[in-house]
Amino acid sequence: MERPLVAWLAARLPAAVKPDHLTLTGFVGALLCGIAYGMSWFSLDFLWVASAGLVINWFGDSLDGTVARFRNIERPRYGFFIDNTTDLLSQLCIFLGLGASPFMRFDVACLGLAGFYMISFFNLVKSIDTNVVKIVSMAIGPTEIRLGFICYNLLLLAIGPWSVETAVRSDVADGRYVIFTISIVLIASWRWLGQRDGALRRRRLLR
């Protein structure tokens, strides 16, 4: 569903919109998301702004390379460097913003950022050997993570933040991380099932 949508949008963007403009747009969306998370101390309504920032980030990040390929104006080395550098900065903005919000401890957000960076660096190193840039790991890619954040925001807006008691610790443990994890797992499972269904259909057609 995502690829046809991105291709459809790329074919209809004005010629004045260049891939570099879209890369910058994606970074601005991530910066907006991070700032909105930090501002959510004052009002939960800033979570709507954070979600909008994630959509803007998806728009710019998904379309910059697609537009370059669609118009045959690719710059492989330059595009690879700019796109991946901007992605790392965007991830930094989002996770640090989340850590500065009332919904996640800063050290937990930094741990999540470190884990995300490890996956990103592994894929970048692997691309040097295979000459194939793979941004999806175990059916989870940037789009699924953005959707997970948006689901997390919507759940917080719908039912508000809460905490749960655990048997491991005597203090109150934050249960909101569970919401985010479950959202990611459900979205990844949905995508994996969709890919499996598509593969089965292609096999039947080949028969």
N, C-alpha and C positions, 0 to 999 in steps of 0.2 A: 504493500500500500504506500509506503513512504517513497520508494524510488519513482513510481509513476507520478506522484504528486510533485516531487522535486523537479522532475523533468518537465512537467506541465508548467510549473512556475518559471523555470529557467527560460522556456521558450517564449514567455510573455512579458519578461522584464524589459523595460526600456533600454535602448542601446547605450544610453548615457550612464547606466548603472554598470560599473566595472567589478570584476572579482575582488579587487582590493577594497572597494566600498563595502562589499558584503562581508568581507573578513572583519573590517572595522565595526560594522553593524553588529556582528556576532559578539565581539568583545564588549561593546557598549551594553548589549543585553545582559551579559554576565556581570558587568560592573553594576548595572542597575539592580540586578537580582541580589548581589551581595550587600549593597547599600540598603535595600528594602528589608532584608533580613535583619540588619543591624537596627533599623528604625522600628522594627516590630515590637521593641520594648514599649513604645508609645501607643501603638494600636495594632491589633491583629489585622486590620484592613491592609496593612503594608504587605501582607502575604499575597494579596491579589497582584500587587506591583511586582513582587518577586516572581510570581508565576508568569506574568507578562514578560518579564526580563528573560526568563527561560525560553519562552516562545520566540522572542527576538533573537536570542542566542542560537536557537535551532535554525531559524530562518537564514541567518548570515552564515553560520558554519556549514550548513548542508548545501547551500546554493553557490558558494564561492567557487569551489572546484567544478561543480556541474556546469556553471555558466562558462567557465574557461574552456571546458571540453566541448560544450555545445557550440561555442563560437570559434573553436580552433585557435585559441590564443593562449594555450598552455605554456607555462614556464616551469618545467619540472623541478629544477633545483630551487629556484626562488620560491615557487609555490609551496614546495615541501617544507622549506625552512619557515616561511612566514605563517603558514597554516598551523604547523605543529607548535611553534612558539606562542602563537596567539591562543591556541587551545590550552596550553599549560598555564598561561596567565589567566585565562577565563576560569579554569578549574580553581586556581588560587583565590580569585575573587569570590566565587560561589561558596567554597568551603570555609574560608575565613569569615565571610558574612554570616554563614550559618553558625559558626562558632561564637560570633559576637552577639547572636540572638539569644532570647530566653529559652529556646527550644533544644539547645544542645550545648554540652560543656565544650569549652574551647579545645581541651586536650583530645576529646573524642573526635571533634571535627578535624584536627590536625592528623590524627591517626587515619581517618578516612581519606584525607588528602594524600597521605603517604602511600596508602594502599592503591589509590587510583593512579598515582605517579608510577608506582612499581609496574602496574599493568601497562601503562602508556610507554614506559621506557623499554619494557620487554618487547612490545610490538614494534617499536622504532628500531631496536637492535636487530630483531628478526627480519625487518624489511630490508636491511642492508644485505643480508645473506640471500633472501629469496626474491628481492626486487618487487615484492608485493606488500603494500601497506594495508594491514588488517586492523581495523579499529573496533572489531567485535570480538569479545572473549566469552566463550560458553553462552552464546546467544544474548549476551548483554553488551550493548554498545552505548555511545553517548545519548542517543535518542531515548533508550530505555531508562537511563539514569535520570534524564530530564523529566520523563514522565513519572518516575518514582518520586522525584522532588515535588512535582505538581500534585500528585496524589497525596503526598505528605501534607502539603499546604492546605489542600481542600479538606482533609480530615481534621486538621487543627481548626479550620474555620467552622466546620460543621459541628464538631463535638467538643472543641476546646482542648487545651492541654490537660493531661492528668498524669499521675504516677501510680506505681504499684508496689506493694510490699513483696519482698523476696525472702526466701528462707536462708539464703546464703549470707545476706548482710542485714544488720539490724536497722540500718537507716532506710530511707525511701529511695528506691531505684527508679530511674526515669524509664517509663515504658514507651516513650514516643519513638525511641530508636527501633523498637519492634515494628511499629507502623511502617517506617521507611523500609526496613528489611523485607517485610511481607509484601509491600508494594512492588519492590524490585523483583522478588521471586515470582510473583504472579504475572507480571509483565513479561519476564523472561520465559516463563513456562508457556504463556500464550504465544509468544513469538516462535518458540521452539516447536510447538504443536503445529503452527501455521507452516513452518518450513518443512516439517515431516509430511504434512498433508500435501504440500506442493510437490515434494519429491516423489511421493507415491503416485500422484496423478501423472507426473512425467513418465514414470516407469510404465504405467498402464498404457499411455499413448504410444510408447516405443514398442510395446508388445503388439 
